[in-house]
C-alpha cells in the first residue's frame, strides 16, 4: 500500500495507519483502490468543521454521496445504523464501493459496523477527527453500536482499508474534548510504558496552551497497535486495553441517562482508571506510592464529578453486563505496576464500592 508515500506509517492488521495531510493520503488511496462509488458519513459537527476540508482539497470527492447523522453517544444505536444501511441501499452501494467515516469514535465505530455488515461487508476508511478517536476508537478493528443502553453490545471485528491521521482536525476541538481524548493516551502509558506515562504527567500543563504534540499521538497509537497485533480478537492480552473501562463504561452509561451535561467517554474512563488503580493496589500489587502518583495526576484532569453513594448499586448492576465478565464474575484488567497491566482479575461488590469511595475521598464537600 502506497509504497511511495513519504509520510509516517504504522502497519497494523492488513491495513496501514497513515499520518499526514488527509488530502494527500486519501487522494493516493482513492487512486489505488478505484472504488465504484464513494460514500461519506459525517455528523452534525464534522459536516461543518471537517467535511469542507475534504471537498475543497480532493477533487475526486466531487461526486461523493454524503450522509449526515446526529452527533453524540445517544445516537450510536440500531436506528441510526439503519439510516446508514438505507442510505447505502438507496444509492446502490456495491462491494466495490468505499465508505469514508469522518468523525469521532461514535461515528467511526458505527460507520465501520454498518460497512462491515452491509452486503456482508464493503470497504471503509477511518478518518478520525477527535483526539480520542485518533488514538483509540479507529485502531484495532473493533466496530459496534450500543444496545438497550449498554455500550458496544453489538459489533464485529473488521479491519478498515486504512486509517488516516491528520492533526489539522484537532484544531477544531474545544479544550474539554482534548482532555477527554487524553485519557486513552494516559491509559496506554499506564498499561504498557511507564516512561510515556511520566512524560504525559510532566507535560500536561502545556496541552491546552500549545498544539497537541504529534509524537504523542503516534506513540500512543504505536503502543495500542503492539497490543492489538498480539491478540487481534481480544482473547487474551488485548484485554489490558480495557483498564479503567469496567467502571468507566458504567459511569458513562449512567451519566448519559441521568445527567443534563453527561460525562464524555474519556472523562468517565479517567474516573474509572482512578478507581481501578485502587483495585490494582488491592488485587494486583500496585504500590501505594504509584497509586498516589496516578491518582494525583488523573484527578487533576478528571476529578470534576463526585459519585453519589446512592448510585453505587446501579453502577454495580451496569458492570455486571460488561463484555469481559466470565462465569458471573465482574472482570477487570489491572496494573501490577505503572507500565505493566494484566488481565482477568475478579473483584467483589465490596471491593468495587471501596474503589468508588476512594475516588470520592478526593472531594472536599
N, C-alpha and C positions, 0 to 999 in steps of 0.2 A: 504493500500500500504506500503510495506517494513516495517512491524511492528517492525522488529528487527534492523532497521537501527539506528545507534548511532549518526549520524551527525545532523546538524541543518536542520529543515524542516519548511517551511511556507505553510499552507494549503490554496489553492485558490479554484477556481470554479471546483470542482470534479477532481482536479489534485493537485499534490504537487510540490513545488519548493524545490529542494534538493541541499544543499550546501556540498561541499567536493570533493575529488578526483573523477573525472569522470570515471576512470577505475573501481572504486568500485560501484558507483551508477548505472552506465549503465549495468555493469555485473549483478547486482542484478535484475534490471528491465527486462533485456532480459530473465533471468531465470524465472521470474514471468510471463511474457507475452507469452513466447514461440511462437514468430511470425513465420509465414510460410516462410518468407524471409525478409532479412534486406537490405534496400537501404540507401545509404549515399549521401547527397547533400553537396558539398563544392564549394568554389570559388577558383580563382587562388591564392589567399593569404592563405586561410585556408588549401588548399591542400598541401601547402609547410610547413606551420608553425604549424598546429594543427592536421591534419589527422594522421601523423605518430605516435603521442602520443596515439591515439585510437587504431590503428592497432597493435602497438607493445605491448600494455598492455591489450588488450581484445581479447583473442583467439577466442571468438565467432564471431568476425568480419572478420575472415579469408576468408570467402566465401561471404562477403557482396558485393553488386553491387554498384559501385561508379560513380557518375556523377559530373564532374567539369564544372561550368559555369563561365562566366566572372564576375569580381568584379566591383561594382560601381552602384550608383543610376541610371545611364543612361541605365542600363540593366534590371531594375526592371519593366518589361513590359510583354505584352502578348506573344511576340515572344520567350522570354526566358522561360516563363511558358509553352509554347507549347513544348519546348525541354524537359522539365521535364515530362510532360504528355507522350510524345513519348517514353522516356526512361522507364517509369513505364510500359507502354503498351508492349514495345518490350520484356521486361524481365518478363512479365506476373505477375505483382503485383496483388494481390487479397486483399480482405477486411481484411484478417488476416496478411497482410504484415505490416512492420514498416518502416517509413522513418525517418532518423536522419538528422536534419538540423543543420549543423555545420558552423556557421559564424556569421556575424554581423546582424544588423537589416534589411538590404535589403534582405539578404538571408533567414533569419528566417521568415520574412513576406511573401516572395514569395514562399518558400518551404511549409509553412503552408497552403497558399492559394491553391497551386497545390494539396496537400494532401487532403484538405477539399472538393475538387471538383472532384477528380479522383474517378470514380465509386461511386459517391455520398459520398465519404469520406473513407480514410484509416487512420490508426493511425500514429501519428508522435510524436517525442520527439524533443524539442528545446534544442540545446547545444550552447548558445550564447558565442561568443569568444571576443567581444569587451565590454568595459565598458558601452557604450550606449545601446547595445542590452541586456546586463545583467540586467540593472536597468529599462529598458523601453520596448523595442520592443517585448520581449518574455514573457511579463507578461500581462495578461488580455484577451487573446483570440482573439485579432484583427489579421486578415490576410489580405493581399492585395498587389496590384500592381498599378503602375502609368498608366495613360491612357491619350493619347493625351497631354503628358507633364504635366499633373496635378497629384499631389501627392495622392496616395492611393485612387483613384477614384473607383476602382473595388476591392471588397473584401467580406469577411464573418466574422462573429463571430463564431469561432470554437476553442474549448479548446484542448490543447495538452494532451498526456498521462502523460507527466511530463516536467519540465524544470530543467536542470542540470547546476548549477553554480559552476565553478571551477576557482579560481583566477589564476591558472597557466597560463591560456591563456592570461591574461593581460600583462604578461612579454614579449609577442611578439609585443606589441603595441609601436608605436612612441609617444613621448610626445603630439603631436598635437591631436592624437586620444583620449588620456586620457582627455585632456582639453575639447574636443568636447563632450565626454560622460558625463563629469561632469555637463553639462548644465541641464540634466534631474534630476540629484541629487539635484542641486540647486533649480530647479522648484518644486520638491516635498516638500522641506522645505518652500519655499515661499507660496505655496498654502495651507499647512496643518500643519506645525510645525516650528514655529519661532525659537525655541531653536536649532533645527537641522540646520536651515539656518545659524544662528550665528556661530555654531561650524564649518561649512564649510567655512564661510567667514574668520574666525580667524585662520584657519589652511591651507589655500590654498597654501601658500608659500612652504609647505612641500610636496605637492602632487608629484612633479616631482623629489624629492630628495630621497624618500623612497617608498617602496611598498605601493600601494593604500590600505588603511585600510579595512579589511574585514567587520568590523562592520558597516562602512559607506554604503557599498553595501547592506548588509542585512537590515539596517534601511530604506534605500531608497525604496527597494522592498516592505518592510512591509507597508510603507506609501502608496505606489501606490495600493497595494493589498487591503488595508482597503477601499479605494475609489471604486475600481472595485467590491468588494463584495456587496456594497450598491446598485450598478447600473450597472449590467453586460452588458447591451446593449446600454449604453450611452443615455438614455432617459432624464436624469436629472443631478444629482450631478457629475457623471463621467466626464461631460464636463469641470470641473475645470482643468482636466489634460491637456487641450488644451491651458492653459495660455502660452502666447508667441508664439503660433503656427500659429495664423491667419496671422500676419505679417511675422513671421519666415518662414512659408512654402512658402509664396510669394517670399521672398528673396532667398530662396534655389532654387526654380524653376527658377527664373530669372538668378541666378548665374550659374546654370547648363547649361543654354542655351548660355550664353554670356561670361563667364569668362574662361580664359585659366586654371586657378587654382581655381576651384569653391569652394564655402563655403561648409564645412562639415555640416551635419544636425545640430549638437549641436552648431556650430558657428552661424548658421542662427537663431536658437532658442534663443541663448544668446542675439543676437541683438534684436530679437522680444520681448524678456522679458523686455529689457530696454524701448523699445517703448511702450509696453503695460503697464508697470509700470507707465509711464507718463499718459496714458489714464486712469489708475486706480486712479491717483490723480485728473484728470478732472471729472471722472464719478462715482467713487465708494467710495470715501472718504479716499483713501490712503494719509497720511500726507506728507508734503513736506520734512520733516526730514527723513521719511522712504524712500521716493523716492530717495533722495540724497545718502542714505546708499546703497540701492540696485544698483543704477546707478554706484556708485564708484566701487563697487565690480565687477559687471558684465562687466563694461567697461574695467577693468584691464585684464580680460580674453578674451573678445570677441570684443574689440574695434579696430580691425585692418583694418577695411574696411569702408570707407565712402559710403553714399548712394546719388548718384547724383540726384539733383532735377529734371533733365530731365527724370528720370525713375519713378518718383512718380506716374504718371498716369498709366503706365504699371503695376506697382506693385498693384495699386488700382484695376485694371481690374482683375488681378490674384486673389485678395482677394474676389472678387465678386463670384468666383467659389468655395469658401470654403464650405466644407460639413456642417458646423454648421449654415450656413445662413438660415434665415427664412423670408418669405414674402418680399424678395428683400432687406432685411437689412443685412449689414455685422455684424456678431455676434461675441462678444468677451466674454471670461471668464477673470474677472479682480480681483484685490486684494482690499478687504476692508481694510486690514491691513496686515502686514507681518505675515504669517501663517494662513491667512483666505481669501479664494477666493470665489467668487460667479459667477453665470452664466447669460447668456442672456442679455448682455449689447450691445445695438446698438450704433455705432459711425458713425458720418458723415465723408464725404470726407475731410472736413476742419479739423476736429479733428485728423484724421489719418495722414494727411500731417503735422500737428503740431507735432505729435509724432515722425515722421521721422526727422523733423527739430531739435527736441530736441536731438535726438541721434547724429545728425551731429554737434551740437554745442560743443560736447566734443572734436572735432578735432581742431587742430591748423594748418591752411593751410599756 
